[in-house]
Amino acid sequence: MVFFSLLLQSAFAQQITVTGKVTTATGESVPFANVLIKGSQNGAVTDFDGSYKITASGNQTLVFSSQGYKTIEIAINNKTSVNVTMEENAMKLDEIVVVGYGSQQKKDLTGAVALVKPDEIQKRQVTTVADGLQGLVTGVKVRGGGRPGQEANVEIRGLKNLQNTNPLYVIDGLVTSANRDFNPNDIESIQVLKDASAAAIYGSRAANGVIIITTKKGKKGPLQVEVSAKSSFTSMPRYDLMGTEEFAKYNNMAYDNAGLPRQNLNMAVNTDWQDAVFKTGMMQDYNASFSGGSENSSFFMSGNYFGNQGTVIGTDFDRISFRVNSSGTKGIFSIGENLAISNSKTDEMSGNPIIDVYRMTPTIPLYDASNPGGYGYGKQGVADTFGTNPLALADFSNTTNENFRIRGNIWSELKFVPWLKYRFNFGYETSFDSYKYMRKKGSWTLNQPQDPSQTDQNKGRSETLLFENTLTFKKEFGKHDITVLVGQTYQKDNYNQIYGTKRNLPMNSGTGEYYEVLNQGDSPVVGGFINEAALTSYLGRLEYNYDNRYLFNAVIRRDGSSRFSDGNKWGNFPSISAGWRISNESFFKSEFIKDLKLRASYGELGSGNIGNYEYKSFVNNFGQIVLGKDQTLYPSATQVKLSNSELRWEKLKQTNFGLDLGVLNNDLRFTADYFIARTEDVLFGFPILLTTGNDGGNPISNAATVENKGFELELAYSKKINDFSFNASVNFTKINNKLVSLGNGQNENYSGNTVTRAGLPVGMWYVLQTDGLFQNQQEINNYKNADGKVIMPNAVPGDIRFKDNNGDGQITNEDKTIVGSPWPEFEMGLNAGAEYKGFDFSMNWIASHGATVYDGFRSVVDRFDDNSNYRRGIQPWTPENPNTDFPRITKGSTLNSRGDTDRFLENGDFIRLKYIGFGYNFPQSVLKDSGISRARLTLSAQNIITITKYKGLDPEFTNSNIFERGVDNGAFPNLRTYSLGVEFSF
């Protein structure tokens, strides 16, 4: 008893209280850093000022760690004060990566997974998450635009099918969409699962890749308040168009060359339609969040307002969103929820004013009291154009879309023992959609019928229920680290809609506004529909790590979908991947190379990207038929869409080889991936003849096989020298797609000016080839085929000479040939940043090379058989001006204005400064007495420098038609944006 008493007194005598402060190299506090006594579970967390207090023995060691910083161990050595300076961990090999139904350390990944820093997205002025990803991730192609509420197209590792290319989004475990009603300010982390092995856990929905988003959570510590505000001004790029005097000169020339009487142009008018339609836009983004937590619980709340007044009249977008995330733990039981509520409203763009501003001529006034509604537009013999007055269209034709969405999940966990955990996740999402179209009386184009006022309205509701049960086993046995996950999920989707139409709406005589409610007007039309779908899945994953050298991962998922017939409902989607960390081998001795890992994987993913009832026939039961001698009217029904009961899963098979390398103490990092992806049984509806009786849309079939091959490279460097730190990274992506076969006995598919042919990339340019201009009649007469036949006898000097590729002595569609590809040979991104004391700078460049694109703008303004405006400064062929590549202009012939030629194909290469920003963090010495713990000012700009030869508004345009990917047909351009922001923390 005496011995144990003395021992106990000795132990207590060694216990001391240690205090200190944890800061960065720049002197800033590191709040919520973990301070643990090495070899025990005892520890503390720094407060908001970075201070801590802990009781320990004088001979023990403290371990300091915080996300984004290198872990530090410091021996106490009986000191009562231990201050620590933490260094940023650029490599972050110990960073936790969410990979679907679980997480892994970054260093243990065997698949192609990319991490994106959320602040890289949040510092930009974007509407959706996708907009902010551009240029940040290899293999991820993003094409957006500046229309308010516009959602970007995302393509991960090239073309996987012939329909939708957008990836699957998973937010806090809920399969959903990160569309325009999601607040990017709430993001804590983003992972992009690019290859089949990484995405296989999501099986049939992961063929286009997966983007996993985790929203912010509260941390242990006092209440933290963060407020930010950002205002941005946007401007529209402009076409270089003719004014009245120059327009009249060439319009008269075109009529004269055709032998037609000139128009009676109104020379007293000189309308700049771009000035009338385009304006300076403004975006406002206000965000506030509150977070905190204790030992066993945490919470995070946020509110956001985002408003975008567009650069085109009649366009704007507003979003209000709220979020609450909380969690708590009691013993072996944990529970939490993530809830988001948003309301977004979009005033949609009427028609396409991007085209209208050059379809309308400068001799047409904005307003004309003699026209119904009072707006100016084409007039016979004065302005023979069927262009649309965008001001009139915005006034008389209004469309608004409003969406109220609730989405979130409730999860609970039981941790029976440290190595066995059960998790239940219930996800729920519902949205209330409201659409309203209002047609007022008035005209916006020549010869327009005088339609009555009309309103079309519909109300829809979607609902998704998700039930998930998973069991996770994770245990270490010596050098063996094993994780096994098994689970089951069930998801049910429902969408229903009702709609109504009324015409001849009465007008309020006091205000001049129409009554837009559906109990007014006449000629009612009502209707509605319901869509339902369900998906049941079983999944399993095995992760094995031996001695941090040999890594193995295997996944299997089995999905059953109601969208397929009973015989084809189920599909199996396996994957396997392995990694070898050579740098951890005993024979590998290098101070220069700190990390070297080889990766290899193979996986199969699926896609059921079709409608809910495609395997069933569609019947129209609203028909009527007259029968019998009394000509009696009977109801009837007829099949309007052919069915295909043999539809089966589209299946992607992908192989990936990767290398991860870190040198110079991991300051320099290199990642390389090579992949081969082949999608078989591609689901698509190719056109069939209407004579089959099919007028309900093209029936879907497993019609094609598509293949992608490519490689991705990323090189990144970061360094800190005293108060100065900088980072730079460059990424390179090269992808080649090929249509292996079309199936159904087809060899090729034509769409516009493109052909999709087996063995070639999708949507290749298929047009007539031009071969200069005829300079005189002798050249026309001498242009013959091998048989001596004059090929273009009706041409005149100044006309385009077309190549007779088949040698039959005439120019027909048979002379068309493949002349180029709309797909870039490679794309690149450059990201760089620097910090010095409180100042920081960052920028992002993107580049694309090798694509041939079709300039829809030039295909209109460079033709003269139509009455649109023309491109300023053109020099058409005349006998006095023969040294030009611009053909003679004439109203009476389409020879020089054909759109199916290579004349309007252009080089789509571009280099763009996508983002540049400057920031300043006020020093703590300035803020210490203000109650503000952090204050920051930012100044940034987007899309301000573009280097390109493309003559349209924006070489970075988007076209959702995969077969006509390179056609710029009035796409809304990316806008120059200038932003000023301020951030506070309390």
Buried (B, 14 or more C-beta within 10 A) or exposed (E): EEEEEEEEEEEEEEEBEBEBBBBBBBEBBBBBBBBBBEEEEEBBBBBBBBBBEBEBBBEBBBBBBBBEBBEBEBEBEEEEEBEBBBEBBBBBBBBEBBBBBBBBBBBBBBBBBBBBBBEBBBBBBBBBBBBBBBBBBBBBBBBBBBBBBBBBBBBBBBBBBBBBBBBBBBBBBBBBBBBBBBBBBBBBBBBBBBBBBBBBBBBBBBBBBBBBBBBBBBBBBEEBBBBBBBBBBBBBBEBEBBBBEBBBEBBEBBBBBBEEEBBEBBEEBEBBBBEBBBBEBBBBBBBBBBBBBEEEBBBBBBBBBBBBBBBBBBBBBBBBBBBBBBBBBEEEEBBBBBBBBBBBBBBBBBBBBBBBBBBBBBBBBBEBEEBBBBBBBBBEEEBBBBBBBBBBBBBBBBBBBBBBBBBBBBBBBBBEEEEBBBBBBBBBBBBBBBBBBBBBBBBBBBEBEEEEBBBBBBBBBBBBBBBBEBBBBBEEEEEEBBBBBBBBBBBBBBBBBBBBBBBEBEBEEEEEEBBBEBEBBEEEEEEEEEBEBBBBBBBBBBBBBEEBBBBBBBBBBBBBBBBBBEEBBBBBBBBBBBBBBBBBEEEEEEEEBBBBBBBBBBBBBBBBBBBBBBBEBBEEEEEEEEEEEEEEEEEEEEEBBBBBEEBBBBBBBBBBBBBBBBBEEBBBBBBBBBBBBBBBBBBBBBEEEEEEEBEBBEBBBBBBBBBBBBBBBBBBBBBBEEEEBBBBBBBBBBBBBBBBBBBEEBEEBBBBBBBBBBEBBBBBBBBBBBEEBBBEEEBBEEBEBEEEBBBBEEBBBBBBBBBBEBEBBBBEEEBBBBBBBBBBEBBBBBBBBBBEEBEBBBBBBBBBBBBBBBBBBBBBBBBBBBBBBBBEEBEBBBEEEEEBEBBBBBBEBEBBBBBBBBBBBBBBBBBBBBBBBBBBBBBBEEBEEEEBBBBBBBEBBBBBEBEBEBBBBBBBBBBEEBBBBBBBBBBBBBBBBBBEBEBBBB
